[in-house]
Amino acid sequence: MLRLLREPRWLGYIALAVVFAIACSMLGVWQWNRRAEALSAIDRLETNYDRTPTPVGDVLPEPGGFDLDQQWTPVLLEGEYLLEEQLLLRGRWRAGQVGFDVVVPFQTNDGAVFVVDRGWIDQASNTQQPATEPETPVGPTTVVARLRPNEGTIAGRGAPEGQIATVDLPSIAESLGQPTYTGAYGLLVEEDGAAPDDVAIATRPVLDPGPHLSYSLQWYVFALGGFAALAWGMRDELRSESLVERPKRARRSDADVEDDILDRR
């Protein structure tokens, strides 16, 4: 075995097995981290989803602040929708159909603007417009919404006038020109104590940890498998060498020696 470890060919095989094991281990850690993220998302949902609504100013003291652990927390808003600033969030799917989410800035009584996703509305066939017009409440309204993080922008995705491709809060705040919450927006739960009739509000998501644990273990098994294959190959070569018959040197008798002496005379 030690002799093989001195051969360049087998040193190369060992290096290859080490590199393979490192790559597999890194992929195993990646899958483990993805599982940890999934478990954290489930924990946030279970912890925050059914909490009693709290005034948005108490949950988000700074308009630009938001902690991911606050996701799904219900917040209470009092004020009115800015109907002239209503937007349609395009390309949203629900029950296998594409449509729009109705996104409306809501001006609270303290003057700050909080963006609310009121819910989904169907898209008219063969058009880029909603099948029905949303009936966003006019005047003073009390809203409960659950916090969601800013979506940001996606390169290459645009939208016609009055529509948006993502909920990019800084862009919306810039267009409004008013103090606006830019760390999070809200998914509508109810307006004035009831769910709206003109849109389909978001339902509770179903989250699961996924197969990341089994994938992680598989990658570690693959890493060990590389060394197992290396050991098997070395053992096989050593066994093959031991089976090769070495030529045996014939032992000469005394008579053969005497004959050689006589032949030399």
Secondary structure, 3 states (H helix, E strand, C coil): CHHHHCCHHHHHHHHHHHHHHHHHHHHHHHHHHHHHHHHHHHHHHHHHCCCCCEEHHHHCCCCCCCCHHHCCCEEEEEEEECHHHCEEEEEEEECCEEEEEEEEEEEECCCCEEEEEEEEEEECCCCCCECCCCCCCCCCEEEEEEEEECCCCCCCCCCCCCEECCCCHHHHHHHHCCCECCCEEEEEEEECCECCCCCECCCCCCCCCCCHHHHHHHHHHHHHHHHHHHHHHHHHHHHHHHHCCCCCCCCCCHHHHHHHHHHHC
